[in-house]
Amino acid sequence: MDTVRTWGYTTPLPRTSLWYNMNRRTVLTTLTAGLAGVAGCTQLSSEASTPRRSPGDPESTPMASPRTVALTSVDSAPNDVLSVEMVEPEVTTDHPARLRVTLTNTTKQSRMFETGHSRVFSETFSESTDPQLLLVPPSYSPKPVSPGCWRVATDPFVVDSGLTRMRLAPGEDDSITLSLWGAPSNSGTCLSPGRYRFSQPYRTWPVDSDDSQQFTWGFALTVENAD
């Protein structure tokens, strides 16, 4: 598998829309300048972040409650190239819930895949914003509002911007494991029960052709109180 990343920098992103919709046109216009080199998995960053509340504010130390997370719907993708599964459905004071997204080249020819600022799956923010959930990759360790409370304590929350291209041989796959956190803009509980959806655009094409296909893929999950 080859991963090439172009035109990347760290920037704050609003929580009201997909990062890809905001940056895609600008990113694509820069591709004519050439590839910027090979890079690995991109990172979320908390640089220049500031606490949302003072330590004396009761809202800064919400009570952590056990939760369960389940996938409730998964979009279909061309040739079934994308899949998602829960790796850790339980939310406890010891760990957040985790899921794994896998991208597989199920065709008989090598293909390129544009996957956003990170490999496999890049959408960080859920489509709902009040409350909102985040999918955090293992390369980033955000600070929780209190021990065992899986809600990010800093705001603004910033991510790398850019475009990642992956080349996969026939039958080759790659996956990324993401942790589920509450957004810093949330208030009240650490992880609010409800239904949340994540989705993003993709583009794919055979390595020996310019005939590309674009599609949007995503999934929905439900956070519930543990029995």
N, C-alpha and C positions, 0 to 999 in steps of 0.2 A: 504494500500500500504506500502510495506517495501522497503527501499532503503539502500543498502550496498555499501560502497566505499572502494576500496583497493588500496594500493600503490600510495599515492598521494604526490606530491610536486610541488612547483611553479618553472617554468622554461621558458626561452624565447623560442618561436617557430618561425621558418622561415615562411615566407608568401607564399612560392612557392609550398606548398603541404599540403594535409590534415594532421592535427595533428595525426589522428588515424593511418594512414599508417606509420608514423614515430615511434609511441610508442607502437603499438598493440603487436608486437612480444615480446618486453621486458616485457610489462605488463602481458601478459598471462603466461610467464615463472615464474613470481613471485606468481601466484595464488596458487601454491602448498604450499606456506608458510602459507596459511590460510587467513581468512578475517581480515581486520585491524579494524573493528568496524563500527558502524552505523554513517552516516553523512548525512547532508542535502544537499541543492544545493551548488555546488562548486562555487568559485568566480574567476573572472578575477582580476588581480592585476597590479598595476602600481608602485610597489616597484622598486627602483633603476632606475626609468625612468628619462630621461633627456630631456629638451626641444630640439626640432629639429632645431629651428631657434632663432635668437636673437630677442628681442622685436622691434628693429629698422628695421628689415627686412620687406619690404612691403608684402612679401609672408606670413608673420605670421598673417596678418589680412585680409584674403580674404573676398570678398563680399558675404553675405548670400543671396541666391536666392530661391524663392518658388519652390518646386518640388512635383511631384506626383509619387507614387510607386504602381505598380500593379504586381500581380503574373501572369506570362505568361505560365508556365508549372509546373506540379507537377507529380513526379514519382508515379507509383503504388507500393504498398507494399503488402506482403503476408497477406491475410485476411483483407486488408484495415485497418491495425492497426495504420497507421500514416496519419495525415492530417495537413494542414496549411491554415491559413486565415489571411487577413490583418485586423488588429485592428484599426490602424490609417494610412491611405494611404497618408495623406497630410504631407509635410515637411514645417514647418514655422519657424520663429525665436523663437517661443515659445516652440516647441517640435519637436523631430525627428519622422520619420515614425516608426511604430511598427507592428509586426506580432506575431501570436500565433501558436505554434506547439503543437499538441495533440497526445499523444500515448494512444491507447485504446486496451484492451484485448478483441477482438471480438470473441474469441473462447469460448468453453464450459468448459474449464479447466484452473486452475491457471497456469500462465506461468512466467518465468524469462525473462528479457530483459537486455542485455548489451547495454548501450547507450553512452559510452565514458566517458569523465571526468566530465560530468554534466548530470543531469536527462533529459530525453526526447530527447533533441537535443544539441549536443556539438560543432559542427563545427562553429568556429568563423570567419574564413577568407574565402572570396569568392575565387573561383578557378582562376578567372582573377586577375592579379597582377598590372596592369598598365592601369587605376587606380584599386584600390581594395576597397571593402566594408567589414565592420565588423558587425556581429550580437552580440550585447552586452546585457547580462541579467540584470535584475533590481538590482541584488546584487552588481553591480559595477557602479560607477559614474565617467566616464572619464572626464578629463579636455578638453574643446573645445579650438580650436586655437583662437577663439574670441567669444563673446556672440552671441548666436543664430546661430553659424556656427557649424554644427554637424560633425566635423572632429576632430579626437583625436589629441591632441597637443603634446603627448610624444612618444618617440621612444627610446629603443625598447618597444614593446607592449607584455606583458607576460600573460600567462594563467596558470591555474592549470593543471597538468598532472595527470592522474590516470584512474581508471576504475570504473564506476558506474553500479551496478546491481539493477534492479527494479523488484519486485514481484507484479504482478497485478492479482487480482481475476477476474473471468469471468464478463465481462461488466464494470470493473473498468477502470478509465482513469486518466491521469495526463497531465498537460500542462505547458508550459513555454512561457512567453511573452518576446520578444527580440526587442531591438531598433536597427535601422539601422544607422551606422556611417561611415564616410569616414576613411580610414586607415591613420595613421600618415605619411606614405611614399608618399601619394598623394600630388600633388601640384596644384595650381590654385584654382578652385572653391571648395566650402565646400563639396558638394555632386555631383560627376560627373554623368551626364546623361549616360545611357548605359544599357546593359543587363548583369546581374550577376547571377551566379549559386552557390549554396551551396549544398553539399552532404556529407554523411558519412556512414560508415558501421555499421551494427547492427548484433546482434546474439540473438536468442530466443530459448527457449526449455520449455517443460512441467516440472513442479516442481518435478514430480515423474519419470522423464526419463532423460537420457543423450543424447537423440536424438535431436541434435540442428540443427538449420537452420540459415544460414548467408545470408545477403542481403545488398545491398546499396540503400539508399533512399535519395532523395533531391528534390530541386525545383529551379526554375529560376524566377527572377523578373526583371522588367524594371523600371529604374528611368528616368523620363521625366521632361522637363520644365513645370511648371504650366501655364495654359492658362490665 
